[in-house]
Amino acid sequence: MATITRFLEVFALGTWVGGIIFLSFVVAPGAFAALGSRDEAGSLVGLVLARLHILGWIAGLVYFVAAFARAKSAAALGRPAALAVVLMLFLTLGSQWVSPRMTALRAQMGSVDRTPADNPLRLEFNRLHRISVHCELGVLLLGIAALFLTVRE
């Protein structure tokens, strides 16, 4: 049973971290290179990011169920790796809070690229985009740390 639960912990984290890496280094650059406009690429990346967030919530749940089952106590939730996963979930929530606001701003502007850089809508969009990127970077770094700590145990 310990082997299965350990596998589920590592698999959940590996899937989540792998999804972030794939989105960041394959999907996003590919969308911006291949699609007709940056607005279309941004919409695609936003859609994929929303689905990645769902994957993250599922992975976090699987991780905690497996960690709890392996340790057979709530003490498992106080381990550094588990605390990193809690922070990952909070950052994911933060990114999910920002995404609909960015979508609404994109709709108001019609086109992010054609909106002047000093337009208040564009400034707010850029601010929210920075928050989103920082949240996702935090999830990635915490995920790598949680994966390392889980494998090291």
N, C-alpha and C positions, 0 to 999 in steps of 0.2 A: 504494500500500500504506500509506503514512503517513497518508493521509486516513482509511482504514478503521480502522487501529489507534487513531488519535486519537478517531474516532467511538466505538469500543468502550470506550475509557477513560471518555469523558464520559458515554456511555449507561449504563455500569455504575454509575458514581457517582451519576448523576442518578436512576436507578431506585432505588438503595438509599436515598438521601436523600429522594426523593419518597415512598417507602414509609413511612419514619419519620414524615415530616410528615403523611401521610394517616392513619396509625395514631393519632398524637398529637392531631391537631386535628379529625379527622372520625370515625374508628371509635370511639375510646375515649369521647369525650363523647356520641356518638350511642348507644352501647351503654348507658351509664349513664342516659341520658335515656329510652330507649325500652323497655328490658327491665324485667321485673317486680321484680327485686331487684338490689341491688348485687353480691350473690354471683354471680348469673348473668352480669352484665355483666363482672365480674372474670374469670370463667372464659372468656368469649368473647374478651376482650382478651388473656388469656394464650395462648389458642389461636392468635390472629392474630399475636401477638408471636413465638411459636415458628416460625411460617411465615416471618415477616419475617427471622428469624435465618438460616434456610436461604437465603432470597433474598440476604442479606448475604454469606454464604459464597460463593455462586455469583458475585455481583457482584465480590467481592474477587478471586476466581480469574480472572475475565474481565479485570479491570483489570490484574492482574499479567502475564497472558499477553500482552495487548495492549501494555503498557508495555515488556515485554522484547522483543517483536517489533519495536516501533518503534525502540527504541534499539539493538537488535542486540547488547546486552551486559548484564551483570548490574549495571552502573553505574546503570541506570534504576531499580533498586530502592533506591538511595541518595538519590534526589530527595526533596525535602520532601513532595510530594504522595504518593509511595509510602510514605514513613514514616508519614504520617497514616493511610493505609489499613491499615498494619500495626497501628497503635494502635487503629483502628476494629475490627479483627478481634479483638484482645485484649479490648477492652471488650465485644464481642459474646459472646466466650467467657465473660467474667465474668457477664454477664446470663443466659447459658444455664446457668451453674452455680447461680445463685440461683433460677431459675424452678421447677425440680422441688422444691426445698426449700419454696418458697412454696405449691406445690400440695399437698404433704404436710401442711403446717400447716393449710391451708384444710380439708383432709379431716378432720384431727384436731379442728378447732374445730366442724365442721358448718356454721357460718355465721360469717363474719368480723364482719359487722355486729352479730350478737347476742352476740358474745363481748365481755365487759367490757374496756375499754381498758387496765386494769391487769393483765389476765391474761398470764402469761408467754408463752403461745403467740401471743397477739395482739401483744405487744411485739416478739417475734422476727419475726413476719410484717411488722409495720410497718418494722422495721429493714431486713429484706431488700427490702421494697418500695422504700425510699429508695435502697438500693444499685442496684436495677434501674433506677429512674428516672434516677439519676446516670449509670449506664453508657449508657443510651439517649441522654441529653442529650449526653454526651461524643461518642458516635458521630455524632449529628446535627451538632454543631459542627465536629468533625474532618472530617466529610463535606463540609460547606459549604466549609471551608478547602481540602480536597483538590480539590474541584471547581473552585474559583477558581484554585488554583495550576496545575491541569491545563489549564484554558482559557487561562490567561495565557501559558503557554509558547509 
